């Protein structure tokens, strides 16, 4: 990225900056001297992060083109430039291919893929002027298929190729674009999913986290700060020759051979046939 602004840091826009990974990214960037803009649809969590970090808040729905244009324009009007963009927002509609409705499919693609395209497109002139960087927060679901995640996985996989296309198209212009793929992360959303899993299995949320990460080599979920550290590095000059990479931040879960899962004594497998619908 380019040299520091007069305030002593770069100007970085983080979508979904009010909670979870986005909030952790905002905290880390602000602590290292960057000027951070956070956006999202819910004002209260954004204001809470802003009070802690000094981040500039823009309440906007970046799933809509009007929201995209507003947040980019507000950022440039406030700070005079844009050096970095972290695409961190997304939604999940759970369901197999035959269960996801066309409306849910369209909603997922709109928020998880079309919205990042619109955001990058709007920010691109400013990022090119700054010879800046983009980091997309995707998911291990973009790398490996799992039951009931058809729409989410497809949208997040598309985000990876959008990011790499940006790297190829504009690397010659000094722009870098990379993606991270977090695994299970202990965020508000992760806690909700673990509570649901725990309720289904009759176990606590903590036990559900242990179950969900049983075959992850590091045997635990990530903390949001661990994902934030990788994102901050990819934005920094230390990663100046890293472009178009897709980096799993998953404790090694993607390297596990699923054919060996049955040999793990901690894993119980349901062999009963699936009942017909």
HELIX and SHEET records of a PDB file:
HELIX    1   1 UNK A   20  UNK A   31  1                                  12    
HELIX    2   2 UNK A   43  UNK A   53  1                                  11    
HELIX    3   3 UNK A   65  UNK A   79  1                                  15    
HELIX    4   4 UNK A  102  UNK A  109  1                                   8    
HELIX    5   5 UNK A  110  UNK A  114  3                                   5    
HELIX    6   6 UNK A  115  UNK A  130  1                                  16    
HELIX    7   7 UNK A  140  UNK A  142  5                                   3    
HELIX    8   8 UNK A  150  UNK A  170  1                                  21    
HELIX    9   9 UNK A  171  UNK A  173  5                                   3    
HELIX   10  10 UNK A  188  UNK A  201  1                                  14    
HELIX   11  11 UNK A  205  UNK A  212  1                                   8    
HELIX   12  12 UNK A  224  UNK A  235  1                                  12    
HELIX   13  13 UNK A  237  UNK A  239  5                                   3    
HELIX   14  14 UNK A  253  UNK A  255  5                                   3    
HELIX   15  15 UNK A  258  UNK A  263  5                                   6    
SHEET    1   A 7 UNK A  56  UNK A  59  0                                        
SHEET    2   A 7 UNK A  35  UNK A  40  1                                        
SHEET    3   A 7 UNK A  11  UNK A  15  1                                        
SHEET    4   A 7 UNK A  84  UNK A  87  1                                        
SHEET    5   A 7 UNK A 133  UNK A 137  1                                        
SHEET    6   A 7 UNK A 176  UNK A 182  1                                        
SHEET    7   A 7 UNK A 246  UNK A 249  1                                        
END                                                                             
